[in-house]
């Protein structure tokens, strides 16, 4: 299945979300890999999930990390294709191997952090309520717009200079029982 634009779905914590998104042609799946964070996916669960899917790139979401977190060990254990951080945490990646990075920008001053960094930034995520930041980021960075899944997405793709969208998965109510209404609506709208 092909989608009209690049799509990253983050906060994947169960096989239902992972398989559904992969089947719909999502480009990137994000997994929370910092212990203690909401939606945390252990290394064992992550490896199990990766064994069931093929296609999407795996993104290690490093939100909530602190300087005492052993990022080298996390990267070696999870072996992601990309890592994702808030702009203010970009400096914590200094000693990591060369991996593509997704940076979540929350305010205008974060853009200065991006421009001063030495790391290879693949995408920048901007919230749908801060579209004014997009013009400050383009054409230097590929922008993923974090969208409200209740809102129509196609007009945003036409109006804004973005490379794709970012969505968030939700927890399963119980194994095998999942409500896909919000993600399904957006992904079906994006079917090419």
N, C-alpha and C positions, 0 to 999 in steps of 0.2 A: 504494500500500500504506500502511496506517495502523499505527502502533505505539501501544501502550498509554500510553506516556509519552514525554517529550522525550528525545532521544538525541543526544549529541555523540561523534563518533569523532575522536580526535586522531592526530597523527603520520602523517597520510596522505602517502605519498611516491610513489605509483604510480597509474596509471589503473585498474588492476584494483580496488584498494580504493575509489577514488573512485566508480567506476560501480556497484560492488556496493552500497555504502552508500547512494548516492542512490536506487538501485532499490528498496532495502528501506525507504525512507522516513525515513532518518536526517535530523534537523533541522539539524545543524551538522557541518561537516568542518573539522578543524584541520590547519594546515600549519606546519611548523617553518621560519621565515623568517630566522633569525639564522645567518649563515655560520659554519661550523665546528661546528655542533651536530649531534648524531646525527639522521639523517633530514632534513637540510636540503634544502629545495626551492628551486631557483633561481627567479628571476622568470619566466624563459622557460618552465620546466617548469610552474610554477604557472598561468600564463596558458593553456598548452596543456591542463592538467587541467580548468581552469574552463570551457574551451570545449567539453568533452565532457559536462559534467554540468549539470543544472538542478535547482533545488529547494532543496538545503541551503544554509544561510548559510555563508560562508567565514570561518574564524577564523585570524588570524595569531598563531601561538604564539611568544611573545617570550622564551622561556626561554633563559637564558645571555647575555642582553644586558648590556652594560656602558655606562657613561656616554659612551664615545666612539662607540657605535653611532649612526648617523644614522637615528633612528626616523622622522623626518619623511619622509625619502627612501623608507624601506621602506613606509610607509603610502601614499605617493603611487604607488609602483611596483606594489604588490600590491593596493591598494584593497580591503581586507577589510571584511566587515560588522561584525566584532567583533575585539577583540584579547584575548589571554590572557597573564597574568603570574602570578608568585608574589606573594604579599602584600607581601613585603619590597621588591619592585621597583616597586610601584605609584607611588612618587614619581618614577620615571623617565619617567612618562607625562604629567607636568605641562604640557608645551608642545605636546601633541598636540591635533589637532582633536577635537571631541566625538564619540567613538565609544563604543559600548557595550563594557563590559569584563567578561571572565570572570577571576575571581581564584582561584588555587589556594591554599587554606589548609592549612598543614601542622601548625600548633600553635595552642593557645588564644591566645597573645599576638598572633597574626596578626589576630584578630578586632578588637582595639583599633585596628589599622592601618586596617581597613575602615571602622570607625565614625568615624575622624577624617578620612577622605579626602573630597575634593570631587568625585571622578569618578563618573560614572553606572555603577554595578556592576549588570550584568544577571544574572549567575550567580556562584555561589561553588562551587568543586569541593572536595569533602571525600573523603578516602580511605576505603575500606570498613572499614579497621581503626581509624578515628577517628570513629565514628558519634556519640560523646558530644559532638562539636562542633556537631552539627546543632541541638540544642536551644538552643544559645547564639546561633546564627545566625538561627533562625526566630523570628518571622515577618518580620523585617526584610529578609532576603535569600532569593532562590530558590536552592535547593541542588541541585547535581548530584552524585550519589554515584559516585566512581570505583570500579567494581566489578571483582572478580576474575571473568574470563570463564568460569572453570571452575565457578563457584558458581551456584546457582539464584537468579534475580533477582526473580521474582514475590513471594516472601515479604518481601523487603526493601521493595518498593513498598507493601506492605500495612502493614508494621510501622513504617516510618520516614516522617517528614514531609519528603519530598523532592519536587523538581519534575521529576527525571529522572535519567538515568545518564550516565556518561562511560566510554568505552572507548578503546583505543588500537589503531591499525592496525599492521601488521607489514610488513617489507620483502618484496618479491617474491624468490623464489629465482632466477628468470630471467623476462624479459618474458612475460607471459601465463600464467605458471605460479604459482599462488597457493593456499595452504591457508587456507580460511576457517573451519575447524572451530570455533574458540573464539568468534569474532565471530558466525558464523552461528548457533550454538547460542543465544546471547543474543538476537539479533534475531528468530529464529524464535519463541522463548519470548514475546517482546513483541508479536508480531503480534496485531492486534485482529480 
